[in-house]
Every structure is written in C-alpha cells, then in structure tokens.
Amino acid sequence: MGRPLFLVRLAGMYFRVKHTGIIMPLLTGTFDTPHASKYLQQLCKHFGHKRPVQFDEQSGEIRFDFATARVTADEARLTVVMDLSDAEATERARTVIDKHLERFAFREGFTVMDWQ
C-alpha cells in the first residue's frame, strides 16, 4: 500500500509519487569500490547504535529522522538511495553519508559519493 506509483524526474532530482498523491524526493549516491559490502556493513553497524537498522552483506536500511537510506553493495559499487522526508533534507542526507564514508574509506581517497 505504501509503494510508490511511479518515479518522476524534475530539475535533476527524482521524486516518488505515493498512492496518496504525495511527492517525496529521492537522492541516489554511488561509490565505485571493490569494498562495497564492507562499507555497507560499517555504515549499518555504526548507525545501528542510535537508529533502527536492518542489513546483511548486500543490502541494508537505515532509518534517520529526515530520511530512510537503502544501501546496496555489489562487487564493484556501493549505492545509497535516500528517501527524503522533504527537499530541505537533501544536503543533510549527503553530508551524513559522505562524512562517515570519508572516515571508513580513507585508504581509497574517498571524498564524496556521486550524488544524483
């Protein structure tokens, strides 16, 4: 019942349209790395101390106050899809993930995800 009816792209951002007609912004970040599963697990374990989290080696979900992050990992890429509570949460969502990955992936010279 809470599944989106469809996705739309406006001004370079994706939005999901819920069955209620409410439009919610989506933000997707990617990081090409052979250590995607390791970082997924580090993010989920770290945030799991204070936030509701579910994860395994290939996917996870972190519930923040301002967004729900759905994290996936394959052999070459870490992907984070942020289901934002509103458009104003965009910068906060980017920052919280980027700053933590900057610490976890410092050996790879990580700075920021490729956000779309």
PyMOL commands that set and color helices and strands:
alter all, ss='L'
color gray80, all
select helices_A, chain A and resi 36-47+87-104+106-108
alter helices_A, ss='H'
color red, helices_A
select strands_A, chain A and resi 4-10+13-18+23-32+53-55+59-63+67-73+77-84+114-115
alter strands_A, ss='S'
color yellow, strands_A
deselect
rebuild
show_as cartoon
